[in-house]
Amino acid sequence: MKTRFRSESDNWSADGTKITEPAKLDAIRRALMDEGPIIVQHWFYHGASAPERLIFDDFDQFQAWLNEHTYAGDAIEVWSWAAMCQPDRRLAEGKCPDDEGLVPKGGAY
C-alpha cells in the first residue's frame, strides 16, 4: 500500500481494521466466486470529497485496483451485489422510452 501522507493526530495503530487482512480478502474472493460481483466504496483519507464507487466481478482486478489506486488510510467498504441488490430493495425500476414515450411490455433481457 502506498503512503501519500499521514496525520499523527489520527492515532495510527497496528491493531486497526485492515482491508488487506487475509480473512477479509478470502471473504471477498469467496463472494466473487460464489455469489457474483461486489460493490466497493472507496473513501479517500483526508480527501474532503465524496467516495468513489466501483463494481468488480474478478478478484484479481479488485486486488490490482486495491494495490494501484488506494493509499494508506483510505477506507474501503465491500458488499455482495447478490445480497444487496434484490428486487424488493429497488429504489425505482422501469424501461427507457423511445422518442414517442413508448416502452416494450416484453423484451429479451
Gaussian input, Z-matrix of N, CA and C with variables (Angstrom, degrees):
# hf/3-21g

backbone

0 1
 N
 C     1     B1
 C     2     B2     1     A1
 N     3     B3     2     A2     1     D1
 C     4     B4     3     A3     2     D2
 C     5     B5     4     A4     3     D3
 N     6     B6     5     A5     4     D4
 C     7     B7     6     A6     5     D5
 C     8     B8     7     A7     6     D6
 N     9     B9     8     A8     7     D7
 C    10    B10     9     A9     8     D8
 C    11    B11    10    A10     9     D9
 N    12    B12    11    A11    10    D10
 C    13    B13    12    A12    11    D11
 C    14    B14    13    A13    12    D12
 N    15    B15    14    A14    13    D13
 C    16    B16    15    A15    14    D14
 C    17    B17    16    A16    15    D15
 N    18    B18    17    A17    16    D16
 C    19    B19    18    A18    17    D17
 C    20    B20    19    A19    18    D18
 N    21    B21    20    A20    19    D19
 C    22    B22    21    A21    20    D20
 C    23    B23    22    A22    21    D21
 N    24    B24    23    A23    22    D22
 C    25    B25    24    A24    23    D23
 C    26    B26    25    A25    24    D24
 N    27    B27    26    A26    25    D25
 C    28    B28    27    A27    26    D26
 C    29    B29    28    A28    27    D27
 N    30    B30    29    A29    28    D28
 C    31    B31    30    A30    29    D29
 C    32    B32    31    A31    30    D30
 N    33    B33    32    A32    31    D31
 C    34    B34    33    A33    32    D32
 C    35    B35    34    A34    33    D33
 N    36    B36    35    A35    34    D34
 C    37    B37    36    A36    35    D35
 C    38    B38    37    A37    36    D36
 N    39    B39    38    A38    37    D37
 C    40    B40    39    A39    38    D38
 C    41    B41    40    A40    39    D39
 N    42    B42    41    A41    40    D40
 C    43    B43    42    A42    41    D41
 C    44    B44    43    A43    42    D42
 N    45    B45    44    A44    43    D43
 C    46    B46    45    A45    44    D44
 C    47    B47    46    A46    45    D45
 N    48    B48    47    A47    46    D46
 C    49    B49    48    A48    47    D47
 C    50    B50    49    A49    48    D48
 N    51    B51    50    A50    49    D49
 C    52    B52    51    A51    50    D50
 C    53    B53    52    A52    51    D51
 N    54    B54    53    A53    52    D52
 C    55    B55    54    A54    53    D53
 C    56    B56    55    A55    54    D54
 N    57    B57    56    A56    55    D55
 C    58    B58    57    A57    56    D56
 C    59    B59    58    A58    57    D57
 N    60    B60    59    A59    58    D58
 C    61    B61    60    A60    59    D59
 C    62    B62    61    A61    60    D60
 N    63    B63    62    A62    61    D61
 C    64    B64    63    A63    62    D62
 C    65    B65    64    A64    63    D63
 N    66    B66    65    A65    64    D64
 C    67    B67    66    A66    65    D65
 C    68    B68    67    A67    66    D66
 N    69    B69    68    A68    67    D67
 C    70    B70    69    A69    68    D68
 C    71    B71    70    A70    69    D69
 N    72    B72    71    A71    70    D70
 C    73    B73    72    A72    71    D71
 C    74    B74    73    A73    72    D72
 N    75    B75    74    A74    73    D73
 C    76    B76    75    A75    74    D74
 C    77    B77    76    A76    75    D75
 N    78    B78    77    A77    76    D76
 C    79    B79    78    A78    77    D77
 C    80    B80    79    A79    78    D78
 N    81    B81    80    A80    79    D79
 C    82    B82    81    A81    80    D80
 C    83    B83    82    A82    81    D81
 N    84    B84    83    A83    82    D82
 C    85    B85    84    A84    83    D83
 C    86    B86    85    A85    84    D84
 N    87    B87    86    A86    85    D85
 C    88    B88    87    A87    86    D86
 C    89    B89    88    A88    87    D87
 N    90    B90    89    A89    88    D88
 C    91    B91    90    A90    89    D89
 C    92    B92    91    A91    90    D90
 N    93    B93    92    A92    91    D91
 C    94    B94    93    A93    92    D92
 C    95    B95    94    A94    93    D93
 N    96    B96    95    A95    94    D94
 C    97    B97    96    A96    95    D95
 C    98    B98    97    A97    96    D96
 N    99    B99    98    A98    97    D97
 C   100   B100    99    A99    98    D98
 C   101   B101   100   A100    99    D99
 N   102   B102   101   A101   100   D100
 C   103   B103   102   A102   101   D101
 C   104   B104   103   A103   102   D102
 N   105   B105   104   A104   103   D103
 C   106   B106   105   A105   104   D104
 C   107   B107   106   A106   105   D105
 N   108   B108   107   A107   106   D106
 C   109   B109   108   A108   107   D107
 C   110   B110   109   A109   108   D108
 N   111   B111   110   A110   109   D109
 C   112   B112   111   A111   110   D110
 C   113   B113   112   A112   111   D111
 N   114   B114   113   A113   112   D112
 C   115   B115   114   A114   113   D113
 C   116   B116   115   A115   114   D114
 N   117   B117   116   A116   115   D115
 C   118   B118   117   A117   116   D116
 C   119   B119   118   A118   117   D117
 N   120   B120   119   A119   118   D118
 C   121   B121   120   A120   119   D119
 C   122   B122   121   A121   120   D120
 N   123   B123   122   A122   121   D121
 C   124   B124   123   A123   122   D122
 C   125   B125   124   A124   123   D123
 N   126   B126   125   A125   124   D124
 C   127   B127   126   A126   125   D125
 C   128   B128   127   A127   126   D126
 N   129   B129   128   A128   127   D127
 C   130   B130   129   A129   128   D128
 C   131   B131   130   A130   129   D129
 N   132   B132   131   A131   130   D130
 C   133   B133   132   A132   131   D131
 C   134   B134   133   A133   132   D132
 N   135   B135   134   A134   133   D133
 C   136   B136   135   A135   134   D134
 C   137   B137   136   A136   135   D135
 N   138   B138   137   A137   136   D136
 C   139   B139   138   A138   137   D137
 C   140   B140   139   A139   138   D138
 N   141   B141   140   A140   139   D139
 C   142   B142   141   A141   140   D140
 C   143   B143   142   A142   141   D141
 N   144   B144   143   A143   142   D142
 C   145   B145   144   A144   143   D143
 C   146   B146   145   A145   144   D144
 N   147   B147   146   A146   145   D145
 C   148   B148   147   A147   146   D146
 C   149   B149   148   A148   147   D147
 N   150   B150   149   A149   148   D148
 C   151   B151   150   A150   149   D149
 C   152   B152   151   A151   150   D150
 N   153   B153   152   A152   151   D151
 C   154   B154   153   A153   152   D152
 C   155   B155   154   A154   153   D153
 N   156   B156   155   A155   154   D154
 C   157   B157   156   A156   155   D155
 C   158   B158   157   A157   156   D156
 N   159   B159   158   A158   157   D157
 C   160   B160   159   A159   158   D158
 C   161   B161   160   A160   159   D159
 N   162   B162   161   A161   160   D160
 C   163   B163   162   A162   161   D161
 C   164   B164   163   A163   162   D162
 N   165   B165   164   A164   163   D163
 C   166   B166   165   A165   164   D164
 C   167   B167   166   A166   165   D165
 N   168   B168   167   A167   166   D166
 C   169   B169   168   A168   167   D167
 C   170   B170   169   A169   168   D168
 N   171   B171   170   A170   169   D169
 C   172   B172   171   A171   170   D170
 C   173   B173   172   A172   171   D171
 N   174   B174   173   A173   172   D172
 C   175   B175   174   A174   173   D173
 C   176   B176   175   A175   174   D174
 N   177   B177   176   A176   175   D175
 C   178   B178   177   A177   176   D176
 C   179   B179   178   A178   177   D177
 N   180   B180   179   A179   178   D178
 C   181   B181   180   A180   179   D179
 C   182   B182   181   A181   180   D180
 N   183   B183   182   A182   181   D181
 C   184   B184   183   A183   182   D182
 C   185   B185   184   A184   183   D183
 N   186   B186   185   A185   184   D184
 C   187   B187   186   A186   185   D185
 C   188   B188   187   A187   186   D186
 N   189   B189   188   A188   187   D187
 C   190   B190   189   A189   188   D188
 C   191   B191   190   A190   189   D189
 N   192   B192   191   A191   190   D190
 C   193   B193   192   A192   191   D191
 C   194   B194   193   A193   192   D192
 N   195   B195   194   A194   193   D193
 C   196   B196   195   A195   194   D194
 C   197   B197   196   A196   195   D195
 N   198   B198   197   A197   196   D196
 C   199   B199   198   A198   197   D197
 C   200   B200   199   A199   198   D198
 N   201   B201   200   A200   199   D199
 C   202   B202   201   A201   200   D200
 C   203   B203   202   A202   201   D201
 N   204   B204   203   A203   202   D202
 C   205   B205   204   A204   203   D203
 C   206   B206   205   A205   204   D204
 N   207   B207   206   A206   205   D205
 C   208   B208   207   A207   206   D206
 C   209   B209   208   A208   207   D207
 N   210   B210   209   A209   208   D208
 C   211   B211   210   A210   209   D209
 C   212   B212   211   A211   210   D210
 N   213   B213   212   A212   211   D211
 C   214   B214   213   A213   212   D212
 C   215   B215   214   A214   213   D213
 N   216   B216   215   A215   214   D214
 C   217   B217   216   A216   215   D215
 C   218   B218   217   A217   216   D216
 N   219   B219   218   A218   217   D217
 C   220   B220   219   A219   218   D218
 C   221   B221   220   A220   219   D219
 N   222   B222   221   A221   220   D220
 C   223   B223   222   A222   221   D221
 C   224   B224   223   A223   222   D222
 N   225   B225   224   A224   223   D223
 C   226   B226   225   A225   224   D224
 C   227   B227   226   A226   225   D225
 N   228   B228   227   A227   226   D226
 C   229   B229   228   A228   227   D227
 C   230   B230   229   A229   228   D228
 N   231   B231   230   A230   229   D229
 C   232   B232   231   A231   230   D230
 C   233   B233   232   A232   231   D231
 N   234   B234   233   A233   232   D232
 C   235   B235   234   A234   233   D233
 C   236   B236   235   A235   234   D234
 N   237   B237   236   A236   235   D235
 C   238   B238   237   A237   236   D236
 C   239   B239   238   A238   237   D237
 N   240   B240   239   A239   238   D238
 C   241   B241   240   A240   239   D239
 C   242   B242   241   A241   240   D240
 N   243   B243   242   A242   241   D241
 C   244   B244   243   A243   242   D242
 C   245   B245   244   A244   243   D243
 N   246   B246   245   A245   244   D244
 C   247   B247   246   A246   245   D245
 C   248   B248   247   A247   246   D246
 N   249   B249   248   A248   247   D247
 C   250   B250   249   A249   248   D248
 C   251   B251   250   A250   249   D249
 N   252   B252   251   A251   250   D250
 C   253   B253   252   A252   251   D251
 C   254   B254   253   A253   252   D252
 N   255   B255   254   A254   253   D253
 C   256   B256   255   A255   254   D254
 C   257   B257   256   A256   255   D255
 N   258   B258   257   A257   256   D256
 C   259   B259   258   A258   257   D257
 C   260   B260   259   A259   258   D258
 N   261   B261   260   A260   259   D259
 C   262   B262   261   A261   260   D260
 C   263   B263   262   A262   261   D261
 N   264   B264   263   A263   262   D262
 C   265   B265   264   A264   263   D263
 C   266   B266   265   A265   264   D264
 N   267   B267   266   A266   265   D265
 C   268   B268   267   A267   266   D266
 C   269   B269   268   A268   267   D267
 N   270   B270   269   A269   268   D268
 C   271   B271   270   A270   269   D269
 C   272   B272   271   A271   270   D270
 N   273   B273   272   A272   271   D271
 C   274   B274   273   A273   272   D272
 C   275   B275   274   A274   273   D273
 N   276   B276   275   A275   274   D274
 C   277   B277   276   A276   275   D275
 C   278   B278   277   A277   276   D276
 N   279   B279   278   A278   277   D277
 C   280   B280   279   A279   278   D278
 C   281   B281   280   A280   279   D279
 N   282   B282   281   A281   280   D280
 C   283   B283   282   A282   281   D281
 C   284   B284   283   A283   282   D282
 N   285   B285   284   A284   283   D283
 C   286   B286   285   A285   284   D284
 C   287   B287   286   A286   285   D285
 N   288   B288   287   A287   286   D286
 C   289   B289   288   A288   287   D287
 C   290   B290   289   A289   288   D288
 N   291   B291   290   A290   289   D289
 C   292   B292   291   A291   290   D290
 C   293   B293   292   A292   291   D291
 N   294   B294   293   A293   292   D292
 C   295   B295   294   A294   293   D293
 C   296   B296   295   A295   294   D294
 N   297   B297   296   A296   295   D295
 C   298   B298   297   A297   296   D296
 C   299   B299   298   A298   297   D297
 N   300   B300   299   A299   298   D298
 C   301   B301   300   A300   299   D299
 C   302   B302   301   A301   300   D300
 N   303   B303   302   A302   301   D301
 C   304   B304   303   A303   302   D302
 C   305   B305   304   A304   303   D303
 N   306   B306   305   A305   304   D304
 C   307   B307   306   A306   305   D305
 C   308   B308   307   A307   306   D306
 N   309   B309   308   A308   307   D307
 C   310   B310   309   A309   308   D308
 C   311   B311   310   A310   309   D309
 N   312   B312   311   A311   310   D310
 C   313   B313   312   A312   311   D311
 C   314   B314   313   A313   312   D312
 N   315   B315   314   A314   313   D313
 C   316   B316   315   A315   314   D314
 C   317   B317   316   A316   315   D315
 N   318   B318   317   A317   316   D316
 C   319   B319   318   A318   317   D317
 C   320   B320   319   A319   318   D318
 N   321   B321   320   A320   319   D319
 C   322   B322   321   A321   320   D320
 C   323   B323   322   A322   321   D321
 N   324   B324   323   A323   322   D322
 C   325   B325   324   A324   323   D323
 C   326   B326   325   A325   324   D324

   B1=1.4490
   B2=1.5215
   B3=1.2944
   B4=1.4634
   B5=1.5358
   B6=1.2964
   B7=1.4629
   B8=1.5169
   B9=1.3162
   B10=1.4639
   B11=1.5202
   B12=1.3258
   B13=1.4588
   B14=1.5227
   B15=1.3295
   B16=1.4547
   B17=1.5068
   B18=1.3135
   B19=1.4559
   B20=1.5269
   B21=1.3318
   B22=1.4630
   B23=1.5245
   B24=1.3215
   B25=1.4681
   B26=1.5289
   B27=1.3322
   B28=1.4676
   B29=1.5298
   B30=1.3184
   B31=1.4735
   B32=1.5238
   B33=1.2962
   B34=1.4639
   B35=1.5300
   B36=1.3480
   B37=1.4583
   B38=1.5178
   B39=1.3190
   B40=1.4632
   B41=1.5201
   B42=1.3355
   B43=1.4600
   B44=1.5324
   B45=1.3032
   B46=1.4597
   B47=1.5192
   B48=1.3202
   B49=1.4573
   B50=1.5281
   B51=1.3402
   B52=1.4674
   B53=1.5265
   B54=1.3048
   B55=1.4690
   B56=1.5240
   B57=1.3143
   B58=1.4712
   B59=1.5266
   B60=1.3310
   B61=1.4688
   B62=1.5293
   B63=1.3231
   B64=1.4677
   B65=1.5295
   B66=1.3193
   B67=1.4700
   B68=1.5262
   B69=1.3196
   B70=1.4679
   B71=1.5254
   B72=1.3211
   B73=1.4620
   B74=1.5227
   B75=1.3307
   B76=1.4706
   B77=1.5301
   B78=1.3349
   B79=1.4658
   B80=1.5254
   B81=1.3161
   B82=1.4736
   B83=1.5236
   B84=1.3176
   B85=1.4696
   B86=1.5356
   B87=1.3266
   B88=1.4738
   B89=1.5177
   B90=1.3239
   B91=1.4639
   B92=1.5267
   B93=1.3190
   B94=1.4639
   B95=1.5253
   B96=1.3146
   B97=1.4633
   B98=1.5305
   B99=1.3296
   B100=1.4565
   B101=1.5270
   B102=1.3398
   B103=1.4567
   B104=1.5237
   B105=1.3313
   B106=1.4574
   B107=1.5180
   B108=1.3286
   B109=1.4720
   B110=1.5306
   B111=1.3286
   B112=1.4609
   B113=1.5237
   B114=1.3043
   B115=1.4676
   B116=1.5191
   B117=1.3192
   B118=1.4660
   B119=1.5243
   B120=1.3212
   B121=1.4649
   B122=1.5195
   B123=1.3192
   B124=1.4722
   B125=1.5280
   B126=1.3306
   B127=1.4619
   B128=1.5236
   B129=1.3032
   B130=1.4593
   B131=1.5313
   B132=1.3278
   B133=1.4648
   B134=1.5248
   B135=1.3178
   B136=1.4715
   B137=1.5249
   B138=1.3162
   B139=1.4570
   B140=1.5122
   B141=1.3308
   B142=1.4596
   B143=1.5203
   B144=1.3415
   B145=1.4612
   B146=1.5262
   B147=1.2997
   B148=1.4573
   B149=1.5192
   B150=1.3185
   B151=1.4661
   B152=1.5204
   B153=1.3123
   B154=1.4569
   B155=1.5274
   B156=1.3288
   B157=1.4608
   B158=1.5199
   B159=1.3284
   B160=1.4596
   B161=1.5232
   B162=1.3203
   B163=1.4566
   B164=1.5241
   B165=1.3276
   B166=1.4641
   B167=1.5195
   B168=1.3225
   B169=1.4615
   B170=1.5309
   B171=1.3299
   B172=1.4574
   B173=1.5282
   B174=1.3405
   B175=1.4609
   B176=1.5246
   B177=1.3216
   B178=1.4686
   B179=1.5255
   B180=1.3292
   B181=1.4683
   B182=1.5245
   B183=1.3434
   B184=1.4572
   B185=1.5209
   B186=1.3318
   B187=1.4528
   B188=1.5364
   B189=1.3259
   B190=1.4710
   B191=1.5238
   B192=1.3366
   B193=1.4703
   B194=1.5262
   B195=1.3387
   B196=1.4581
   B197=1.5255
   B198=1.3209
   B199=1.4694
   B200=1.5241
   B201=1.3211
   B202=1.4626
   B203=1.5230
   B204=1.3369
   B205=1.4607
   B206=1.5201
   B207=1.3217
   B208=1.4616
   B209=1.5184
   B210=1.3254
   B211=1.4592
   B212=1.5137
   B213=1.3212
   B214=1.4626
   B215=1.5251
   B216=1.3132
   B217=1.4587
   B218=1.5154
   B219=1.3326
   B220=1.4653
   B221=1.5272
   B222=1.3067
   B223=1.4682
   B224=1.5224
   B225=1.3242
   B226=1.4574
   B227=1.5242
   B228=1.3180
   B229=1.4577
   B230=1.5274
   B231=1.3397
   B232=1.4624
   B233=1.5192
   B234=1.3391
   B235=1.4620
   B236=1.5185
   B237=1.3086
   B238=1.4554
   B239=1.5204
   B240=1.3114
   B241=1.4642
   B242=1.5345
   B243=1.3369
   B244=1.4663
   B245=1.5255
   B246=1.3264
   B247=1.4581
   B248=1.5229
   B249=1.3097
   B250=1.4657
   B251=1.5245
   B252=1.3039
   B253=1.4644
   B254=1.5267
   B255=1.3115
   B256=1.4539
   B257=1.5298
   B258=1.3390
   B259=1.4707
   B260=1.5308
   B261=1.3295
   B262=1.4628
   B263=1.5315
   B264=1.3113
   B265=1.4697
   B266=1.5314
   B267=1.3326
   B268=1.4734
   B269=1.5188
   B270=1.2859
   B271=1.4585
   B272=1.5211
   B273=1.3085
   B274=1.4606
   B275=1.5143
   B276=1.3163
   B277=1.4593
   B278=1.5128
   B279=1.2932
   B280=1.4577
   B281=1.5134
   B282=1.3074
   B283=1.4642
   B284=1.5212
   B285=1.2888
   B286=1.4621
   B287=1.5271
   B288=1.3294
   B289=1.4676
   B290=1.5264
   B291=1.3369
   B292=1.4639
   B293=1.5246
   B294=1.3204
   B295=1.4715
   B296=1.5247
   B297=1.3462
   B298=1.4639
   B299=1.5230
   B300=1.3141
   B301=1.4545
   B302=1.5232
   B303=1.3263
   B304=1.4656
   B305=1.5217
   B306=1.3405
   B307=1.4678
   B308=1.5212
   B309=1.3196
   B310=1.4621
   B311=1.5225
   B312=1.3461
   B313=1.4672
   B314=1.5293
   B315=1.3119
   B316=1.4584
   B317=1.5129
   B318=1.3062
   B319=1.4578
   B320=1.5026
   B321=1.2887
   B322=1.4734
   B323=1.5176
   B324=1.3203
   B325=1.4711
   B326=1.5026
   A1=108.18
   A2=116.52
   A3=121.04
   A4=109.98
   A5=116.37
   A6=120.99
   A7=108.57
   A8=115.21
   A9=121.08
   A10=108.77
   A11=116.28
   A12=123.13
   A13=108.39
   A14=115.98
   A15=122.16
   A16=109.50
   A17=115.39
   A18=120.63
   A19=107.12
   A20=117.34
   A21=120.80
   A22=111.57
   A23=118.22
   A24=120.41
   A25=111.86
   A26=117.82
   A27=121.52
   A28=112.51
   A29=117.92
   A30=123.19
   A31=112.73
   A32=117.85
   A33=122.55
   A34=108.73
   A35=116.63
   A36=121.47
   A37=110.34
   A38=117.26
   A39=121.79
   A40=112.40
   A41=117.81
   A42=119.56
   A43=113.79
   A44=118.85
   A45=121.81
   A46=112.00
   A47=117.15
   A48=121.99
   A49=110.39
   A50=116.19
   A51=121.45
   A52=109.84
   A53=116.68
   A54=120.85
   A55=111.13
   A56=117.24
   A57=121.72
   A58=113.63
   A59=117.97
   A60=120.26
   A61=108.39
   A62=117.71
   A63=120.70
   A64=113.94
   A65=118.07
   A66=120.45
   A67=111.21
   A68=117.28
   A69=120.45
   A70=110.35
   A71=116.49
   A72=119.27
   A73=110.97
   A74=117.51
   A75=120.68
   A76=111.00
   A77=117.24
   A78=120.64
   A79=110.82
   A80=116.46
   A81=120.78
   A82=109.84
   A83=116.84
   A84=121.32
   A85=110.39
   A86=117.10
   A87=120.92
   A88=111.49
   A89=117.20
   A90=120.07
   A91=110.59
   A92=116.41
   A93=119.86
   A94=111.48
   A95=117.42
   A96=120.87
   A97=112.00
   A98=117.54
   A99=121.79
   A100=114.77
   A101=116.71
   A102=120.19
   A103=114.41
   A104=117.19
   A105=120.03
   A106=111.35
   A107=117.28
   A108=122.13
   A109=114.20
   A110=114.30
   A111=122.42
   A112=108.78
   A113=114.79
   A114=122.98
   A115=106.78
   A116=117.14
   A117=122.16
   A118=108.90
   A119=115.25
   A120=121.27
   A121=107.44
   A122=115.63
   A123=123.15
   A124=108.86
   A125=115.39
   A126=121.48
   A127=108.22
   A128=117.70
   A129=123.40
   A130=110.75
   A131=116.39
   A132=122.11
   A133=109.97
   A134=115.86
   A135=123.30
   A136=110.87
   A137=116.80
   A138=121.38
   A139=115.20
   A140=117.75
   A141=121.94
   A142=111.25
   A143=115.87
   A144=120.07
   A145=109.22
   A146=114.70
   A147=120.21
   A148=109.46
   A149=117.13
   A150=118.76
   A151=111.50
   A152=114.78
   A153=122.41
   A154=106.31
   A155=117.31
   A156=121.36
   A157=109.22
   A158=115.44
   A159=121.06
   A160=109.68
   A161=115.27
   A162=121.98
   A163=107.31
   A164=115.47
   A165=121.48
   A166=109.13
   A167=115.80
   A168=120.05
   A169=111.36
   A170=115.75
   A171=121.00
   A172=108.45
   A173=116.77
   A174=120.50
   A175=112.06
   A176=118.03
   A177=120.02
   A178=111.16
   A179=117.83
   A180=120.89
   A181=110.74
   A182=116.63
   A183=120.19
   A184=110.19
   A185=116.99
   A186=120.62
   A187=111.44
   A188=117.74
   A189=120.71
   A190=109.96
   A191=117.16
   A192=120.50
   A193=109.91
   A194=116.33
   A195=121.03
   A196=110.80
   A197=117.63
   A198=121.91
   A199=113.07
   A200=117.80
   A201=121.06
   A202=114.99
   A203=118.31
   A204=119.94
   A205=115.03
   A206=117.62
   A207=119.32
   A208=109.40
   A209=114.46
   A210=121.31
   A211=109.76
   A212=116.40
   A213=121.59
   A214=109.44
   A215=115.82
   A216=121.58
   A217=113.78
   A218=118.92
   A219=120.58
   A220=108.71
   A221=117.61
   A222=122.29
   A223=108.72
   A224=116.18
   A225=122.65
   A226=108.62
   A227=116.84
   A228=122.78
   A229=107.48
   A230=116.53
   A231=121.27
   A232=109.32
   A233=115.82
   A234=122.71
   A235=109.61
   A236=115.52
   A237=121.78
   A238=108.63
   A239=116.24
   A240=120.65
   A241=109.76
   A242=116.53
   A243=121.31
   A244=111.85
   A245=117.35
   A246=120.64
   A247=112.23
   A248=117.50
   A249=120.93
   A250=114.30
   A251=117.17
   A252=120.81
   A253=110.25
   A254=115.13
   A255=122.93
   A256=109.50
   A257=117.68
   A258=120.09
   A259=113.89
   A260=118.24
   A261=119.79
   A262=112.84
   A263=117.86
   A264=122.29
   A265=112.37
   A266=117.55
   A267=120.24
   A268=110.94
   A269=115.34
   A270=122.10
   A271=109.28
   A272=116.39
   A273=122.47
   A274=108.30
   A275=117.14
   A276=122.56
   A277=108.43
   A278=116.97
   A279=122.03
   A280=110.32
   A281=114.71
   A282=120.86
   A283=109.29
   A284=116.10
   A285=121.67
   A286=108.83
   A287=116.81
   A288=119.80
   A289=112.08
   A290=113.90
   A291=118.90
   A292=108.93
   A293=117.25
   A294=120.39
   A295=113.39
   A296=118.12
   A297=121.59
   A298=111.75
   A299=116.70
   A300=121.78
   A301=113.78
   A302=117.50
   A303=121.51
   A304=110.64
   A305=114.82
   A306=121.54
   A307=108.84
   A308=117.98
   A309=119.71
   A310=111.24
   A311=116.07
   A312=120.32
   A313=109.48
   A314=117.35
   A315=122.52
   A316=108.90
   A317=115.00
   A318=120.00
   A319=111.42
   A320=115.66
   A321=121.75
   A322=108.57
   A323=118.07
   A324=122.05
   A325=109.89
   D1=132.87
   D2=179.62
   D3=-81.01
   D4=150.23
   D5=175.26
   D6=-111.53
   D7=123.06
   D8=176.52
   D9=-87.30
   D10=-50.51
   D11=175.10
   D12=-167.06
   D13=165.12
   D14=177.99
   D15=-135.97
   D16=133.16
   D17=172.46
   D18=-100.85
   D19=115.21
   D20=-177.83
   D21=-63.69
   D22=-21.02
   D23=178.20
   D24=-68.99
   D25=-9.82
   D26=178.28
   D27=-88.42
   D28=5.52
   D29=174.18
   D30=55.66
   D31=58.42
   D32=177.05
   D33=-58.31
   D34=138.71
   D35=-175.11
   D36=-147.61
   D37=148.40
   D38=177.68
   D39=-73.79
   D40=-18.50
   D41=-175.37
   D42=-98.63
   D43=14.50
   D44=176.80
   D45=-76.50
   D46=165.79
   D47=178.76
   D48=-71.69
   D49=137.09
   D50=-175.76
   D51=-128.66
   D52=130.18
   D53=177.60
   D54=-66.20
   D55=-20.45
   D56=-177.85
   D57=-87.34
   D58=3.47
   D59=177.48
   D60=-60.68
   D61=135.50
   D62=-178.24
   D63=-52.20
   D64=-39.69
   D65=-179.67
   D66=-64.56
   D67=-36.77
   D68=179.31
   D69=-71.58
   D70=-43.56
   D71=177.89
   D72=-64.05
   D73=-37.64
   D74=177.02
   D75=-64.70
   D76=-40.37
   D77=178.15
   D78=-63.08
   D79=-40.44
   D80=178.11
   D81=-66.10
   D82=-44.97
   D83=179.00
   D84=-59.85
   D85=-45.91
   D86=179.67
   D87=-63.33
   D88=-42.84
   D89=179.14
   D90=-60.87
   D91=-42.65
   D92=178.77
   D93=-63.81
   D94=-39.05
   D95=-179.26
   D96=-74.40
   D97=-40.85
   D98=-172.01
   D99=-93.15
   D100=-31.17
   D101=-171.77
   D102=-115.41
   D103=-25.00
   D104=-177.59
   D105=113.37
   D106=-153.43
   D107=-171.49
   D108=-59.44
   D109=158.59
   D110=173.30
   D111=-117.92
   D112=152.44
   D113=174.61
   D114=-106.15
   D115=130.50
   D116=-177.51
   D117=-121.07
   D118=132.64
   D119=173.06
   D120=-114.99
   D121=123.91
   D122=-174.25
   D123=-113.83
   D124=108.81
   D125=175.78
   D126=-94.54
   D127=131.50
   D128=-176.81
   D129=-88.27
   D130=124.64
   D131=179.07
   D132=-58.17
   D133=120.88
   D134=-176.58
   D135=52.43
   D136=35.68
   D137=-175.38
   D138=-84.09
   D139=-22.03
   D140=-178.89
   D141=49.89
   D142=41.66
   D143=179.24
   D144=-148.53
   D145=167.74
   D146=176.75
   D147=-66.90
   D148=155.48
   D149=178.99
   D150=-71.70
   D151=157.85
   D152=173.15
   D153=-90.43
   D154=140.34
   D155=178.53
   D156=-122.10
   D157=132.51
   D158=-176.34
   D159=-136.95
   D160=162.47
   D161=174.84
   D162=-127.86
   D163=133.39
   D164=177.98
   D165=-124.84
   D166=144.40
   D167=173.16
   D168=-124.54
   D169=13.54
   D170=-179.54
   D171=-142.70
   D172=127.89
   D173=-177.36
   D174=-63.99
   D175=-42.10
   D176=-179.29
   D177=-61.90
   D178=-37.80
   D179=177.07
   D180=-66.96
   D181=-41.34
   D182=176.97
   D183=-60.65
   D184=-48.34
   D185=-177.81
   D186=-64.57
   D187=-38.56
   D188=176.69
   D189=-63.21
   D190=-43.17
   D191=177.63
   D192=-61.12
   D193=-45.94
   D194=-179.23
   D195=-58.20
   D196=-41.90
   D197=-178.65
   D198=-74.89
   D199=-30.58
   D200=-173.25
   D201=-99.25
   D202=-24.42
   D203=-170.64
   D204=-121.83
   D205=7.04
   D206=177.52
   D207=-120.35
   D208=160.70
   D209=-178.98
   D210=-129.06
   D211=157.40
   D212=177.44
   D213=-51.32
   D214=132.58
   D215=179.63
   D216=96.12
   D217=-19.77
   D218=176.65
   D219=-61.93
   D220=147.55
   D221=178.71
   D222=-106.80
   D223=130.79
   D224=-177.53
   D225=-119.93
   D226=129.47
   D227=175.08
   D228=-120.35
   D229=139.75
   D230=-175.81
   D231=-132.40
   D232=134.71
   D233=175.78
   D234=-128.62
   D235=152.09
   D236=172.29
   D237=-79.66
   D238=127.22
   D239=177.33
   D240=-58.84
   D241=-45.52
   D242=-176.62
   D243=-60.68
   D244=-37.26
   D245=-179.17
   D246=-76.20
   D247=-32.68
   D248=-173.80
   D249=-95.32
   D250=-35.15
   D251=-171.48
   D252=-98.06
   D253=74.39
   D254=179.31
   D255=-105.87
   D256=149.02
   D257=-179.13
   D258=-52.83
   D259=-37.00
   D260=-178.46
   D261=-74.57
   D262=-5.68
   D263=178.93
   D264=-105.99
   D265=2.26
   D266=-178.42
   D267=-64.32
   D268=142.31
   D269=172.93
   D270=-80.17
   D271=-39.92
   D272=179.80
   D273=-158.96
   D274=161.65
   D275=174.03
   D276=-154.52
   D277=160.05
   D278=178.95
   D279=163.91
   D280=171.07
   D281=178.76
   D282=-104.79
   D283=156.46
   D284=-179.76
   D285=-80.88
   D286=127.58
   D287=-179.70
   D288=-79.53
   D289=157.89
   D290=173.60
   D291=-83.33
   D292=-173.27
   D293=-176.25
   D294=-68.65
   D295=-8.15
   D296=175.49
   D297=-103.71
   D298=3.67
   D299=179.28
   D300=82.33
   D301=16.02
   D302=-178.14
   D303=-97.61
   D304=145.88
   D305=175.97
   D306=-129.85
   D307=151.20
   D308=178.71
   D309=-75.66
   D310=141.77
   D311=174.70
   D312=-78.60
   D313=-28.21
   D314=177.80
   D315=-114.73
   D316=-157.39
   D317=177.91
   D318=139.34
   D319=155.13
   D320=177.46
   D321=-93.73
   D322=112.98
   D323=-178.02
   D324=-125.82

